[in-house]
Amino acid sequence: MQSPEYVKELVQHHVGGYLKIAPEHTEQGPLTKMMKPGIGSYDRFKQMFEQFSAEAGKKQYRCRTSSPRTRAPATRT
């Protein structure tokens, strides 16, 4: 995630309270097989998401979507 402007626009105008993240997009094995960047990209995005949500005065939530093997509760940001 390279563009803070993009994340700011996303948070302010396009996220309705929840941002869903599929479990396979947080695990290194599947990311490697899909030829996607590592979890560090997610960590940078999460930091920007939280910062811009706070600046916009929004209470946003991130949650992992459920898969048959993984059930994770929503986490508040």
Contacts in CASP RR format, 6 or more apart in sequence:
PFRMAT RR
TARGET T0000
AUTHOR 0000-0000-0000
METHOD contacts of the structure
MODEL  1
MQSPEYVKELVQHHVGGYLKIAPEHTEQGPLTKMMKPGIGSYDRFKQMFE
QFSAEAGKKQYRCRTSSPRTRAPATRT
1 7 0 8 1.000
1 41 0 8 1.000
1 44 0 8 1.000
1 45 0 8 1.000
1 48 0 8 1.000
4 48 0 8 1.000
4 52 0 8 1.000
7 45 0 8 1.000
7 48 0 8 1.000
7 49 0 8 1.000
7 52 0 8 1.000
8 48 0 8 1.000
8 52 0 8 1.000
8 55 0 8 1.000
10 49 0 8 1.000
11 49 0 8 1.000
11 52 0 8 1.000
11 53 0 8 1.000
11 56 0 8 1.000
11 58 0 8 1.000
11 60 0 8 1.000
12 52 0 8 1.000
12 56 0 8 1.000
12 58 0 8 1.000
15 58 0 8 1.000
15 60 0 8 1.000
16 60 0 8 1.000
17 58 0 8 1.000
17 59 0 8 1.000
17 60 0 8 1.000
17 61 0 8 1.000
18 60 0 8 1.000
18 61 0 8 1.000
18 62 0 8 1.000
18 63 0 8 1.000
18 74 0 8 1.000
19 49 0 8 1.000
19 60 0 8 1.000
19 61 0 8 1.000
19 62 0 8 1.000
19 63 0 8 1.000
20 62 0 8 1.000
20 63 0 8 1.000
20 64 0 8 1.000
20 65 0 8 1.000
21 42 0 8 1.000
21 62 0 8 1.000
21 63 0 8 1.000
21 64 0 8 1.000
21 65 0 8 1.000
22 64 0 8 1.000
22 65 0 8 1.000
22 67 0 8 1.000
23 64 0 8 1.000
23 65 0 8 1.000
23 66 0 8 1.000
23 67 0 8 1.000
23 70 0 8 1.000
23 72 0 8 1.000
24 30 0 8 1.000
24 31 0 8 1.000
24 34 0 8 1.000
24 67 0 8 1.000
25 31 0 8 1.000
25 36 0 8 1.000
25 42 0 8 1.000
26 39 0 8 1.000
26 42 0 8 1.000
26 64 0 8 1.000
28 38 0 8 1.000
28 39 0 8 1.000
31 37 0 8 1.000
31 38 0 8 1.000
31 39 0 8 1.000
32 38 0 8 1.000
46 62 0 8 1.000
46 77 0 8 1.000
49 60 0 8 1.000
49 62 0 8 1.000
49 77 0 8 1.000
50 60 0 8 1.000
50 77 0 8 1.000
53 59 0 8 1.000
53 60 0 8 1.000
53 77 0 8 1.000
59 76 0 8 1.000
60 77 0 8 1.000
61 74 0 8 1.000
61 75 0 8 1.000
61 76 0 8 1.000
61 77 0 8 1.000
62 74 0 8 1.000
62 75 0 8 1.000
62 77 0 8 1.000
63 72 0 8 1.000
63 73 0 8 1.000
63 74 0 8 1.000
63 75 0 8 1.000
64 70 0 8 1.000
64 72 0 8 1.000
66 72 0 8 1.000
END
